[in-house]
Amino acid sequence: MGKLLGKLFDGEVYAVHVGEDDLSAEVGEGVRYVRLSGIPEGKLVEYSKDMDLMLLGAFSKGRIKELFLGSITTFVMHHTNIPLLLVK
């Protein structure tokens, strides 16, 4: 979906991953891979400041776990000032 939107609007597409694993081999052609370290919620909000649109996967870890821990998606939704496209 991200590649299609990038091509349609002549934009750059980034795959931003916050974590220790290197997932660069899984990123397709025409996508820039960025790996960040730290707390995912804060890093995604901070990195998104210069973006025009963020495409974000909305994966559930279970309602009980989200009740106590919250979710990255919910945090980003409430703390970023750019449009979000959530994909489930």
Steps between C-alpha positions, in 0.01 A plus 500: 500500500783741590679443170180562307434827682862608451479434128157662466608823674865494392619473860771322691408188694677407823471181702573611856569224752567556869679200643816296506428276200624601155204459266661670200493178295120498523460851359430509131654703225430873508459512878754653736553299816558686828572317824468692827574402857297599802139513606295435184219744578725799557739417216220469244342830606838674494600357161163583343531876549631550146257259332189585302321174579566198720376155408486301823414138561238452771570163659321394815683317777180426687259724683625419851863569410408827324292609800805486726779580257327712237584466134756664276230583245282676757793702633608610150140589409476736797846656482576564133383797296505337159234293322508127580379215286445196724517157340382188673 
